[in-house]
Amino acid sequence: MNVIFTLQNPDKMEDSSSFFTTPRTPEPGEPVPMELVHSSEEGFCDIFRIDRMGRFRVLKCLKPAFRGDPLYENLLRKEFELGYALSHPNICEYYAFTAVEGLGNCIEMEWIDGRTMEEIISGEKPDPALCDKWLDEICDALSYTHSKQILHRDLKPSNILVTHSGENVKIIDFGFSDSDSHSILKVPAGTVSYTAPEVLAGDKADIRSDIYSFGLILYGLTKRHRAVARKCCEKRPGRRYASMAEVKKALHSNPTLYAGVAFLLLVALMALLPYLGGGRKAAETAETAPADSVAVPVAPQEGASTPDDASAAPQGLAPPTQPKTASRSAAAKDGAKSEEAPIDASTIDELFREASDLFE
């Protein structure tokens, strides 16, 4: 049975969709166009974008000065093997290790249309909810990478991309990454400003080294998680979080509760300072002062002169002592002057900083 559709009111129809220019089909044997998208002076690789069967791909190859060098060829191969072992929505996908005419051996990777975290941090302050989304995705990606016994070792804002479509995180550049199964590039590597202190000192990197780098990124991205960032960036690795799962849990903790506790501790400490310092010293001085004297018969020495004001006292008795209130007040005054308890400014400053960071 044939079904025929007719237009009820063709005058109300909009212009039909069409190409504004006629699409061009490459001729057989025509060279595939490539575009250089990144080439750093410090690195040993160039990044090209290429059109593969109608899809953009990335080609990462050695610079001409390093091509054919066994060390750098093995490093390029190592990056591919580590990247190819990872399959996560927040990690750049590695497709193949192939030879390209004019470029030599290349890693073919996913093309990501986005901007770097470095550009985001240096620009306008992003929405807090969006920051939390990015942080969760970075934590998930690093947790997955660490579960595969792979360390990134060069985590920094320029190696984290955020897609224009969907605002999703993509971690890139595993050129300095390492795993237990590889024997080359076991020396410290990475970007100095984002590298953990123990790695700079020549020690072996581990999961906590990536956590240190994440903490520095967290510092730059938002101020709402300063307490978490500080623990990530502890100088001693043992004082940092033990895993990215712990970091993510800390990011989702209740900052308002911790801020309230810190503020109450601050108020209590400031209220107790007078008693912990000069007040306590004065009290101790008053307690150790001698008790009021009582009149005790004293035999006068022969030939001793008697003061004028003592003549009114009965013969053979010592002059009356000072009143009780006067002696105690004097002791308290002397104790307060002798030692004033200094306010521990560093402690107060730390508590204020903790409270203000958590309230942000």
C-alpha positions in Angstrom: 0.0 0.0 0.0 1.4 3.4 -1.0 1.1 6.3 1.5 1.2 9.8 0.0 1.9 12.8 2.3 0.8 16.3 1.2 1.7 19.7 2.6 -1.3 21.4 4.1 0.1 24.9 4.1 3.4 25.2 2.2 3.6 29.0 2.6 4.3 28.6 6.4 7.2 26.2 5.9 10.7 27.6 6.7 13.6 27.4 4.3 14.9 23.8 4.1 18.2 23.0 5.7 21.2 22.8 3.4 25.0 23.2 3.2 26.1 26.8 2.8 29.0 25.6 0.7 29.3 22.5 -1.4 31.2 19.9 0.6 34.4 18.7 -1.0 35.5 15.1 -1.3 39.3 14.5 -1.2 40.7 13.1 -4.4 42.3 9.7 -4.3 46.0 9.8 -3.2 45.6 13.4 -2.0 47.7 14.1 1.1 45.8 14.3 4.3 45.9 17.8 5.7 47.7 18.2 9.0 47.7 21.2 11.4 50.4 21.8 14.0 48.4 22.7 17.2 51.2 22.6 19.9 54.9 22.6 20.1 56.7 23.6 23.3 60.3 24.7 23.5 61.0 22.5 26.5 59.3 19.3 25.3 60.5 16.8 22.8 57.2 16.2 21.0 54.9 18.1 18.5 51.1 17.8 18.4 49.3 17.7 15.0 45.6 17.6 14.2 44.7 15.3 11.3 41.4 14.4 9.5 41.0 10.6 9.5 38.0 9.5 7.4 36.0 12.6 8.4 37.0 12.5 12.1 39.7 14.7 13.7 42.5 12.9 15.5 45.6 13.9 17.2 49.1 12.8 16.1 51.9 13.1 18.7 55.3 12.7 17.3 58.9 13.4 18.1 60.5 16.7 17.0 62.9 16.3 14.1 65.9 16.6 16.5 64.8 13.6 18.5 63.6 11.3 15.8 65.5 8.1 15.6 67.0 8.5 19.1 66.4 5.1 20.8 65.7 6.8 24.2 63.1 9.1 23.0 61.6 6.5 20.6 61.2 4.2 23.6 59.6 7.0 25.7 57.1 7.7 22.9 56.3 4.0 22.8 56.0 3.8 26.6 53.5 6.7 26.6 51.3 4.9 24.1 51.4 1.6 26.0 50.4 3.3 29.3 47.7 5.5 27.6 46.3 2.5 25.6 45.8 0.6 28.8 43.5 3.3 30.1 39.8 3.5 29.2 38.0 6.2 31.1 35.5 9.0 30.0 37.7 11.6 31.7 41.0 10.5 30.2 42.1 11.2 26.6 41.7 8.0 24.5 44.8 6.4 22.8 44.0 4.7 19.5 47.2 3.5 17.7 51.0 3.7 17.4 51.7 4.3 13.7 54.3 5.6 11.3 53.3 8.7 9.3 55.3 9.9 6.3 57.2 13.1 7.3 56.5 12.7 11.0 58.0 9.2 11.8 56.4 7.2 14.6 53.3 8.8 16.0 50.7 8.2 18.7 47.2 8.6 17.4 44.8 10.0 20.0 41.4 11.4 20.6 40.9 15.0 19.5 39.4 17.1 22.3 37.7 20.4 21.5 38.1 22.4 24.7 40.2 24.7 26.8 42.8 24.0 29.4 42.3 24.3 33.1 45.1 26.8 33.0 43.0 29.1 30.8 40.1 28.7 33.2 42.1 29.5 36.3 43.6 32.6 34.7 40.2 33.8 33.5 37.0 34.5 35.2 36.0 32.7 38.3 33.9 29.6 37.3 30.6 28.6 38.8 31.2 26.7 42.1 28.9 23.8 41.0 30.9 23.5 37.8 34.1 23.4 39.8 32.8 20.6 42.0 31.9 18.7 38.9 35.4 19.1 37.5 37.0 18.1 40.8 34.9 15.0 41.0 35.9 14.0 37.5 39.6 14.5 38.1 39.4 12.5 41.3 37.6 9.6 39.5 40.1 9.7 36.6 43.1 9.6 38.9 41.5 6.9 41.1 41.1 4.8 38.0 44.6 5.5 36.8 46.1 4.6 40.2 44.0 1.4 40.3 45.9 0.4 37.1 49.3 1.0 38.9 49.9 4.0 36.7 51.1 7.4 38.0 50.6 10.5 35.9 53.6 12.4 37.4 52.9 15.6 35.4 49.5 16.6 36.6 49.1 20.4 36.1 46.3 22.7 34.8 47.7 22.7 31.2 47.4 18.9 31.1 43.7 19.0 32.0 41.2 19.9 29.2 37.6 20.9 29.7 35.3 20.2 26.7 33.2 23.0 25.2 30.4 20.6 24.8 29.3 19.2 28.1 32.0 20.8 30.3 33.7 17.5 30.9 37.2 17.0 32.1 39.8 15.1 30.0 43.3 14.4 31.4 46.0 14.4 28.7 49.7 13.9 28.2 51.0 10.7 29.9 54.5 11.4 28.5 56.1 11.3 32.0 53.8 8.6 33.4 55.2 5.5 34.9 54.2 2.0 36.1 55.8 -0.9 37.8 55.9 -2.9 34.6 58.2 -0.4 32.7 61.9 -0.2 33.2 62.7 3.1 31.5 62.3 6.7 32.7 62.5 5.8 36.4 64.2 9.1 37.3 62.2 12.0 38.7 60.2 13.8 36.0 57.5 16.4 35.6 57.0 20.1 35.9 58.9 21.6 38.8 56.2 24.0 40.0 53.7 21.1 40.3 56.1 18.3 41.4 56.0 16.9 45.0 58.9 17.8 47.3 60.0 14.1 47.7 60.3 13.7 43.9 62.4 16.9 43.6 64.6 15.4 46.3 65.2 12.3 44.2 62.8 9.9 46.0 60.5 7.6 44.1 57.1 8.9 43.2 53.9 7.2 44.4 50.1 7.9 44.5 50.7 10.7 47.0 52.9 12.6 44.6 49.9 12.9 42.2 47.8 14.0 45.2 50.3 16.8 45.9 49.9 18.0 42.3 46.1 17.8 42.6 46.3 20.0 45.8 48.1 22.7 43.9 45.4 22.7 41.2 42.8 22.8 43.8 44.4 25.9 45.3 44.2 27.7 42.0 40.7 26.6 41.0 38.7 27.5 44.1 39.0 28.9 47.6 36.2 26.8 49.1 38.3 23.7 49.7 41.5 25.2 51.2 41.6 22.8 54.1 41.6 19.8 51.7 44.2 21.5 49.5 46.5 22.1 52.5 46.4 18.4 53.4 47.0 17.4 49.8 50.1 19.6 49.8 51.6 18.5 53.1 55.4 18.4 52.8 55.7 14.9 54.3 53.8 12.3 52.1 52.6 10.5 55.2 50.5 13.4 56.2 48.6 13.7 52.9 45.5 11.7 51.9 46.3 8.1 51.1 44.2 7.9 47.9 42.1 10.0 45.6 39.0 8.4 47.0 39.8 10.0 50.4 40.3 13.3 48.7 36.9 13.1 47.0 35.3 12.2 50.3 36.9 15.2 51.9 35.7 17.4 49.1 32.1 16.2 49.8 32.3 16.6 53.6 30.2 19.2 55.4 32.3 22.4 55.6 29.7 24.3 57.6 29.9 21.9 60.5 33.7 22.1 60.6 33.6 25.9 60.4 31.2 26.0 63.3 33.4 23.8 65.4 36.5 25.8 64.5 34.7 29.1 65.4 33.6 27.8 68.8 37.1 26.6 69.6 38.4 30.0 68.7 35.9 31.8 71.0 36.6 29.4 73.8 40.4 29.8 73.5 40.1 33.6 73.5 37.9 33.5 76.6 40.4 31.3 78.4 43.5 33.2 77.6 43.3 35.6 80.6 43.0 32.7 82.9 45.8 30.7 81.2 48.1 33.7 81.5 48.4 36.6 83.9 45.3 35.7 85.9 46.7 32.2 86.7 50.0 33.6 87.7 48.4 36.2 90.0 46.2 33.5 91.6 49.2 31.2 92.2 51.1 34.1 93.8 48.2 35.0 96.0 47.9 31.3 97.1 51.5 31.0 98.0 51.6 34.3 99.9 52.2 33.9 103.7 49.1 34.0 105.9 48.3 37.1 108.0 50.5 37.3 111.1 49.1 37.4 114.6 50.4 39.3 117.6 53.1 37.3 119.3 54.8 38.4 122.5 58.4 39.5 121.8 60.9 40.2 124.4 62.4 43.6 123.8 66.2 43.8 123.6 68.0 45.8 126.1 68.9 49.2 124.8 66.8 48.9 121.7 65.0 52.0 120.7 61.2 51.8 120.2 59.7 53.5 117.1 57.3 56.4 117.8 54.3 54.7 116.2 55.0 51.5 118.3 54.6 53.3 121.6 50.9 52.9 121.5 51.3 49.1 121.4 51.3 47.2 124.7 54.7 46.7 126.2 56.3 43.4 125.0 54.1 43.1 121.8 55.1 43.5 118.2 53.5 46.2 116.0 50.2 45.2 114.3 50.5 43.6 110.9 48.9 44.8 107.6 45.3 44.1 107.0 44.4 40.9 105.1 42.9 42.5 102.1 45.9 44.7 101.5 48.4 41.8 101.5 46.4 39.8 99.0 45.8 42.7 96.7 49.5 43.5 96.7 50.5 39.9 96.0 48.1 39.7 93.1 49.4 43.0 91.7 53.0 41.9 92.0 52.2 38.6 90.3 50.4 40.3 87.5 53.3 42.7 86.9 55.9 40.0 87.2 54.8 37.9 84.2 52.1 38.8 81.6 51.0 35.8 79.5 51.5 36.7 75.9 48.6 35.8 73.5 49.5 33.0 71.2 49.0 34.9 67.9 50.0 32.0 65.7 47.3 29.8 67.2 44.6 32.4 66.9 45.7 33.2 63.3 45.5 29.5 62.4 42.0 29.1 63.9 40.8 32.2 62.1 42.2 31.0 58.8 40.6 27.5 59.2 37.3 29.1 60.0 37.4 31.6 57.2 38.5 29.0 54.6 35.7 26.7 55.6 33.1 29.4 55.5 34.1 30.5 51.9 
